[in-house]
Amino acid sequence: MENNKTIHVEVAYALPDKQRIVALELPAGSTVRAAAMQSGLDKQFVELDLSSVDLGVFGKSVSKPEEQPLKNGDRVEIYRPLIVDPKEVRKQRAAKVKARKAAE
């Protein structure tokens, strides 16, 4: 039987070649940032700064992870910084399509 004073959550982080999911039991009312800090994933991935990294819950970015409380069963996701600007990639892709159509 589950105690109402604790919640069970997962914290996930992935690189192209290495992924980890950590199951945690935390006090009810714990925040997204607190779960990330408790995960210990910064010990396995030395590049992670859990105090400032972008976080989300089930694929949805959380703007204030220090304030957002978790619910039982939530999955916290630790996001890697973007390497390229998605807008720039779309512009480049559109330019290639335009050039290909012009050549036809």
C-alpha positions in Angstrom: 0.0 0.0 0.0 1.3 3.4 -1.0 2.0 6.0 1.7 0.3 9.4 0.9 3.4 11.2 2.1 5.6 9.9 -0.7 5.5 9.8 -4.5 7.2 7.6 -7.0 8.7 9.3 -10.0 11.3 8.6 -12.7 14.1 10.8 -13.9 15.4 10.2 -17.4 18.4 11.5 -19.4 19.7 10.3 -22.7 22.6 10.8 -25.0 22.7 9.2 -28.5 24.7 6.2 -27.2 23.8 6.1 -23.5 20.5 6.4 -21.6 19.5 6.2 -17.9 16.2 6.2 -16.1 16.3 6.4 -12.3 13.3 5.5 -10.1 12.9 7.6 -7.0 10.7 7.8 -4.0 10.3 11.4 -2.9 8.3 13.3 -0.3 5.0 14.5 -1.7 5.3 18.1 -2.9 8.8 17.6 -4.3 9.6 19.7 -7.3 10.9 18.8 -10.7 14.3 20.3 -9.9 14.5 18.4 -6.6 13.9 15.1 -8.4 16.6 15.9 -10.9 19.0 16.7 -8.1 18.1 13.6 -6.2 18.6 11.4 -9.3 22.4 11.3 -9.0 22.6 11.4 -12.8 25.2 14.1 -12.7 27.6 11.4 -11.3 27.1 9.2 -14.4 27.1 12.1 -16.8 29.8 14.6 -15.7 28.7 17.2 -18.2 25.3 17.6 -16.4 24.7 20.6 -14.2 21.4 19.6 -12.6 21.1 23.0 -10.9 20.6 24.8 -14.2 19.7 22.3 -16.9 16.3 22.5 -18.7 13.8 20.0 -17.4 10.4 18.7 -18.5 7.7 16.2 -17.4 6.5 13.7 -20.0 7.9 15.6 -22.9 6.6 19.0 -21.9 9.1 21.6 -20.9 8.7 23.1 -17.4 9.5 26.8 -17.2 9.9 26.9 -13.4 11.2 23.5 -12.3 12.1 24.9 -8.8 8.4 25.6 -8.2 6.6 22.9 -10.2 5.4 20.1 -7.8 5.4 16.5 -9.1 2.6 14.0 -9.0 2.9 10.3 -8.4 4.1 8.5 -11.5 5.6 11.5 -13.3 8.7 11.1 -15.5 11.1 14.0 -15.2 13.2 14.5 -18.4 16.6 16.2 -18.4 17.1 18.0 -21.7 20.4 18.5 -23.5 21.2 21.9 -25.0 20.4 22.3 -28.7 23.4 22.0 -31.0 21.8 24.0 -33.8 18.9 26.4 -33.9 15.8 24.6 -35.2 14.7 27.7 -37.1 18.0 27.8 -39.0 17.7 24.1 -39.9 14.2 24.7 -41.3 15.5 27.6 -43.4 18.3 25.5 -44.8 15.9 22.7 -45.6 13.5 25.1 -47.4 16.3 26.6 -49.4 17.4 23.1 -50.5 13.9 22.3 -51.7 13.6 25.6 -53.5 16.9 25.1 -55.2 15.9 21.5 -56.2 12.6 22.7 -57.7 14.3 25.5 -59.6 16.7 23.0 -61.1 13.9 20.8 -62.3 
